[in-house]
């Protein structure tokens, strides 16, 4: 499914989660993992140039999409600055974006700000951002505590707890760019 999508935030989240999972499970084989990653990137560059250009565009400020995301972030920060506690209102980012839009952005209107925390802050305020972060941190800490109490990797529920931990990480990494 990852190979068929051009959604970069999913690629990045999957890569980070797989790297963490591999590190937790097979520290001694990290060199092999790094070798496989380099080989996959090299094969992608040679055999699937459309995917390679999508990967390299993630770090290019010349990419129109990346520039627009910076403009969206600036607009979101301005929205938060105007209404920090409660935001501009649920579903109102699309309506207010033209007012806060950077003059050099390519998109005249957007449905969302391509960043979960920024969008949440602009739409519903910093109190909602704090509540979201509290929920994520609490879930992470509870899963981590369960993982440690079960005996870490030796525990019978280690995979369950690691799955919860890595899911929380993936959701939030993906949310940074979507």
Buried (B, 14 or more C-beta within 10 A) or exposed (E): EEEEEEBBBBBBBBBBBBBBBBEBEEEEEEEEBEEEBEEEEEEBBEEEEEBBEBBEBBEEEEBEEBBBBEBBBBBBBBBBEEBEEEBBBEEBBEEBBEEBBBEEBEBEEBEBBBBBBBBBBBBBBBEBBEEBEEEBEEBBEEBBEBBEEBEEEEBEBBEBBBBBBBBBBBBBBBBBBB
